């Protein structure tokens, strides 16, 4: 799995994940536990990573950039 974007919270990451899933790209959200414990940015502890399979990374990044989602 490859991290393709970071989000300030799990809600934003989940929205992006749904968009990727709708386009046939399986993704995983990482760091959800820290985001729940620290819902506001606290020295990067609450950053949430969106990860995809290596083979889907380029397409996923392209879709996120088109949608203006995440920090790719």
Contact map, one row per residue, 1 for C-alpha under 8 A:
111000000000000000000000000000000000000000000000001111000000000000000000
111100000000000000000000000000000000000000000000001111001000000000000000
111111000000000000000000000000000000000000000000111100000000000000000000
011111000000000000000000000000000000000000000000111100001001100000000001
001111100000000000000000000000000000000000000000111000000000100000000111
001111110000100000000000000000000000000000000011110000000000000000000111
000011111101100000000000000000000000000000000011110000000000000000000110
000001111101000000000000000000000000000110000111000000000000000000000000
000000111111100000000000000000000010001100000111000000000000000000000000
000000111111110000000000000010010011000000000001000000000000000000000000
000000001111111000000000000000000000000000000000000000000000000000000000
000000111111111100000000000000000000000000000000000000000000000000000100
000001101111111110000000000010000000000000000001110000000000000000000100
000000000111111111000000000010000000000000000000000000000000000000000000
000000000011111111100000000000000000000000000000000000000000000000000000
000000000001111111110000000000000000000000000000000000000000000100001100
000000000000111111111000001110000000000000000000010000000000000000000000
000000000000011111111100000000000000000000000000000000000000000000000000
000000000000001111111110000000000000000000000000000000000000000000000000
000000000000000111111111111000000000000000000000000000000001001000000000
000000000000000011111111111000000000000000000000000000000000000000000000
000000000000000001111111100000000000000000000000000000000000000000000000
000000000000000000111111100000000000000000000000000000000000000000000000
000000000000000000011111110000000000000000000000000000000000000000000000
000000000000000000011111111000000000000000000000000100010001000000000000
000000000000000000011001111100000000000000000000000110000000000000000000
000000000000000010011000111110000000000000000000011110000000000000000000
000000000000000010000000011111000000000000000000011100000000000000000000
000000000100110010000000001111110000000000000001111000000000000000000000
000000000000000000000000000111110000000000000001111000000000000000000000
000000000000000000000000000011111110000000000111100000000000000000000000
000000000100000000000000000011111111000000000001000000000000000000000000
000000000000000000000000000000111111100000000000000000000000000000000000
000000000000000000000000000000111111110000001110000000000000000000000000
000000001100000000000000000000111111111100001111000000000000000000000000
000000000100000000000000000000011111111000000100000000000000000000000000
000000000000000000000000000000001111111000000100000000000000000000000000
000000000000000000000000000000000111111111001100000000000000000000000000
000000001000000000000000000000000011111110000100000000000000000000000000
000000011000000000000000000000000010011111000100000000000000000000000000
000000010000000000000000000000000000011111111110000000000000000000000000
000000000000000000000000000000000000010111111100000000000000000000000000
000000000000000000000000000000000000000011111100000000000000000000000000
000000000000000000000000000000000000000011111110000000000000000000000000
000000000000000000000000000000000110010011111110000000000000000000000000
000000011000000000000000000000100111111111111111000000000000000000000000
000001111000000000000000000000100110000010011111100000000000000000000000
000001111100100000000000000011110010000000000111110000000000000000000000
001111100000100000000000000011100000000000000011111000000000000000000000
001111100000100010000000001111000000000000000001111100000000000000000000
111110000000000000000000001111000000000000000000111110000000000000000000
111100000000000000000000111100000000000000000000011111011001000000000000
110000000000000000000000011000000000000000000000001111111000000000000000
110000000000000000000000000000000000000000000000000111111000000000000000
000000000000000000000000000000000000000000000000000011111100000000000000
000000000000000000000000100000000000000000000000000111111111000000000000
010100000000000000000000000000000000000000000000000111111111100000000000
000000000000000000000000000000000000000000000000000000111111110000000000
000000000000000000000000000000000000000000000000000000011111111000000000
000100000000000000010000100000000000000000000000000100011111111100000000
000110000000000000000000000000000000000000000000000000001111111110000001
000000000000000000000000000000000000000000000000000000000111111111000000
000000000000000000010000000000000000000000000000000000000011111111100000
000000000000000100000000000000000000000000000000000000000001111111111101
000000000000000000000000000000000000000000000000000000000000111111111101
000000000000000000000000000000000000000000000000000000000000011111111000
000000000000000000000000000000000000000000000000000000000000001111111000
000000000000000000000000000000000000000000000000000000000000000111111100
000000000000000100000000000000000000000000000000000000000000000111111110
000011100001100100000000000000000000000000000000000000000000000110011111
000011100000000000000000000000000000000000000000000000000000000000001111
000111000000000000000000000000000000000000000000000000000000100110000111
